[in-house]
Amino acid sequence: MLIVLLILVPFLMPIPMLVLMLFTSLLQAFVFTLLAMMYISGAMEEGH
């Protein structure tokens, strides 16, 4: 049982890092989209 766990550890260790990387990428895409929408809406506004 212990040997099986030791064999599987190198394959299971990257999973939390991949999840964190995926979350970070999605958050970055959301923030970029939000900023782009704010910039475009500000550029399309008519002046006073």
SEPAKE-820761 format. One record per atom (N, C-alpha, C): x, y, z; residue in three letters; atom name. Coordinates in nm, 4 decimals. Atoms other than C-alpha are relative to their C-alpha. Layout:
SEPAKE-820761
(r (X Y Z) "ALA" "CA")
...
END
This chain:
SEPAKE-820761
(r (0.0822 -0.1200 0.0000) "MET" "N")
(r (0.0000 0.0000 0.0000) "MET" "CA")
(r (0.0867 0.1265 0.0000) "MET" "C")
(r (-0.0885 -0.1161 -0.0072) "LEU" "N")
(r (0.2760 0.2449 0.0912) "LEU" "CA")
(r (0.0772 0.0182 -0.1299) "LEU" "C")
(r (-0.0758 -0.0083 0.1257) "ILE" "N")
(r (0.4680 0.1603 -0.2239) "ILE" "CA")
(r (-0.0879 0.0576 -0.1111) "ILE" "C")
(r (0.0914 -0.0532 0.1014) "VAL" "N")
(r (0.1628 0.2326 -0.4378) "VAL" "CA")
(r (-0.0151 0.1509 0.0181) "VAL" "C")
(r (0.0099 -0.1439 -0.0254) "LEU" "N")
(r (0.1251 0.5727 -0.2694) "LEU" "CA")
(r (0.1265 0.0731 -0.0422) "LEU" "C")
(r (-0.1257 -0.0633 0.0386) "LEU" "N")
(r (0.4919 0.6510 -0.3218) "LEU" "CA")
(r (0.0160 0.0067 -0.1514) "LEU" "C")
(r (-0.0066 -0.0018 0.1464) "ILE" "N")
(r (0.4591 0.5623 -0.6878) "ILE" "CA")
(r (-0.0947 0.1067 -0.0561) "ILE" "C")
(r (0.0998 -0.0940 0.0513) "LEU" "N")
(r (0.1489 0.7826 -0.7313) "LEU" "CA")
(r (0.0274 0.1454 0.0379) "LEU" "C")
(r (-0.0246 -0.1371 -0.0464) "VAL" "N")
(r (0.2821 1.0899 -0.5459) "VAL" "CA")
(r (0.0510 0.0920 -0.1111) "VAL" "C")
(r (-0.0460 -0.0925 0.1057) "PRO" "N")
(r (0.4753 1.2350 -0.8438) "PRO" "CA")
(r (-0.1089 0.0357 -0.1015) "PRO" "C")
(r (0.1072 -0.0291 0.0947) "PHE" "N")
(r (0.1607 1.2126 -1.0563) "PHE" "CA")
(r (-0.1109 0.0835 0.0630) "PHE" "C")
(r (0.1072 -0.0724 -0.0678) "LEU" "N")
(r (-0.0727 1.3607 -0.7932) "LEU" "CA")
(r (0.0426 0.1378 0.0498) "LEU" "C")
(r (-0.0472 -0.1275 -0.0542) "MET" "N")
(r (0.1445 1.6486 -0.6697) "MET" "CA")
(r (-0.0287 0.1202 -0.0904) "MET" "C")
(r (0.0247 -0.1187 0.0842) "PRO" "N")
(r (0.1000 1.8764 -0.9757) "PRO" "CA")
(r (-0.1465 0.0435 -0.0054) "PRO" "C")
(r (0.1423 -0.0320 0.0146) "ILE" "N")
(r (-0.2817 1.8674 -0.9526) "ILE" "CA")
(r (-0.0389 0.1286 0.0736) "ILE" "C")
(r (0.0365 -0.1275 -0.0645) "PRO" "N")
(r (-0.3195 2.1438 -0.6868) "PRO" "CA")
(r (0.0603 0.1217 -0.0705) "PRO" "C")
(r (-0.0614 -0.1125 0.0707) "MET" "N")
(r (-0.0768 2.3657 -0.8789) "MET" "CA")
(r (-0.0726 0.0285 -0.1311) "MET" "C")
(r (0.0751 -0.0204 0.1236) "LEU" "N")
(r (-0.2698 2.3101 -1.2020) "LEU" "CA")
(r (-0.1333 0.0688 0.0276) "LEU" "C")
(r (0.1266 -0.0639 -0.0365) "VAL" "N")
(r (-0.5951 2.4048 -1.0284) "VAL" "CA")
(r (0.0232 0.1472 0.0331) "VAL" "C")
(r (-0.0320 -0.1387 -0.0342) "LEU" "N")
(r (-0.4345 2.7192 -0.8860) "LEU" "CA")
(r (0.0328 0.0811 -0.1252) "LEU" "C")
(r (-0.0351 -0.0682 0.1243) "MET" "N")
(r (-0.2931 2.8086 -1.2278) "MET" "CA")
(r (-0.1252 0.0274 -0.0843) "MET" "C")
(r (0.1242 -0.0186 0.0746) "LEU" "N")
(r (-0.6338 2.7592 -1.3901) "LEU" "CA")
(r (-0.0835 0.1124 0.0608) "LEU" "C")
(r (0.0749 -0.1065 -0.0676) "PHE" "N")
(r (-0.8028 2.9808 -1.1287) "PHE" "CA")
(r (0.0625 0.1363 -0.0273) "PHE" "C")
(r (-0.0696 -0.1259 0.0246) "THR" "N")
(r (-0.5387 3.2511 -1.1735) "THR" "CA")
(r (-0.0218 0.0470 -0.1437) "THR" "C")
(r (0.0206 -0.0359 0.1408) "SER" "N")
(r (-0.5768 3.2422 -1.5524) "SER" "CA")
(r (-0.1414 0.0514 -0.0232) "SER" "C")
(r (0.1379 -0.0452 0.0166) "LEU" "N")
(r (-0.9545 3.2728 -1.5321) "LEU" "CA")
(r (-0.0218 0.1366 0.0640) "LEU" "C")
(r (0.0116 -0.1299 -0.0662) "LEU" "N")
(r (-0.9286 3.5616 -1.2866) "LEU" "CA")
(r (0.0661 0.1097 -0.0830) "LEU" "C")
(r (-0.0702 -0.0972 0.0831) "GLN" "N")
(r (-0.6772 3.7385 -1.5101) "GLN" "CA")
(r (-0.0812 0.0324 -0.1256) "GLN" "C")
(r (0.0825 -0.0237 0.1185) "ALA" "N")
(r (-0.9019 3.6941 -1.8156) "ALA" "CA")
(r (-0.1217 0.0850 0.0351) "ALA" "C")
(r (0.1155 -0.0785 -0.0434) "PHE" "N")
(r (-1.1991 3.8318 -1.6205) "PHE" "CA")
(r (0.0376 0.1460 0.0227) "PHE" "C")
(r (-0.0433 -0.1369 -0.0283) "VAL" "N")
(r (-1.0078 4.1393 -1.5017) "VAL" "CA")
(r (0.0350 0.0726 -0.1298) "VAL" "C")
(r (-0.0348 -0.0628 0.1270) "PHE" "N")
(r (-0.8687 4.2083 -1.8499) "PHE" "CA")
(r (-0.1253 0.0363 -0.0791) "PHE" "C")
(r (0.1242 -0.0275 0.0714) "THR" "N")
(r (-1.2166 4.1819 -2.0029) "THR" "CA")
(r (-0.0736 0.1176 0.0622) "THR" "C")
(r (0.0663 -0.1099 -0.0697) "LEU" "N")
(r (-1.3603 4.4126 -1.7384) "LEU" "CA")
(r (0.0674 0.1334 -0.0303) "LEU" "C")
(r (-0.0722 -0.1237 0.0291) "LEU" "N")
(r (-1.0884 4.6733 -1.7933) "LEU" "CA")
(r (-0.0174 0.0428 -0.1454) "LEU" "C")
(r (0.0194 -0.0328 0.1413) "ALA" "N")
(r (-1.1246 4.6525 -2.1716) "ALA" "CA")
(r (-0.1399 0.0574 -0.0229) "ALA" "C")
(r (0.1359 -0.0521 0.0146) "MET" "N")
(r (-1.5016 4.7035 -2.1439) "MET" "CA")
(r (-0.0108 0.1416 0.0552) "MET" "C")
(r (0.0040 -0.1346 -0.0573) "MET" "N")
(r (-1.4519 5.0068 -1.9187) "MET" "CA")
(r (0.0698 0.0996 -0.0917) "MET" "C")
(r (-0.0742 -0.0896 0.0893) "TYR" "N")
(r (-1.1952 5.1574 -2.1587) "TYR" "CA")
(r (-0.0810 0.0291 -0.1261) "TYR" "C")
(r (0.0762 -0.0181 0.1238) "ILE" "N")
(r (-1.4108 5.1014 -2.4670) "ILE" "CA")
(r (-0.1247 0.0841 0.0254) "ILE" "C")
(r (0.1200 -0.0799 -0.0287) "SER" "N")
(r (-1.7241 5.2396 -2.3008) "SER" "CA")
(r (0.0372 0.1455 0.0278) "SER" "C")
(r (-0.0450 -0.1368 -0.0225) "GLY" "N")
(r (-1.5273 5.5461 -2.1899) "GLY" "CA")
(r (0.0378 0.0688 -0.1295) "GLY" "C")
(r (-0.0391 -0.0584 0.1281) "ALA" "N")
(r (-1.3951 5.5996 -2.5421) "ALA" "CA")
(r (-0.1219 0.0300 -0.0872) "ALA" "C")
(r (0.1191 -0.0201 0.0819) "MET" "N")
(r (-1.7442 5.5738 -2.6938) "MET" "CA")
(r (-0.0931 0.1064 0.0573) "MET" "C")
(r (0.0841 -0.1020 -0.0618) "GLU" "N")
(r (-1.8968 5.8250 -2.4508) "GLU" "CA")
(r (0.0158 0.1329 -0.0723) "GLU" "C")
(r (-0.0079 -0.1331 0.0590) "GLU" "N")
(r (-1.9824 6.1643 -2.5880) "GLU" "CA")
(r (0.0519 0.0977 0.1042) "GLU" "C")
(r (-0.0537 -0.1008 -0.0909) "GLY" "N")
(r (-1.8034 6.4613 -2.4375) "GLY" "CA")
(r (-0.1088 0.0912 0.0542) "GLY" "C")
(r (0.0978 -0.0906 -0.0620) "HIS" "N")
(r (-1.9778 6.7154 -2.2195) "HIS" "CA")
(r (-0.0214 0.1209 -0.0864) "HIS" "C")
END
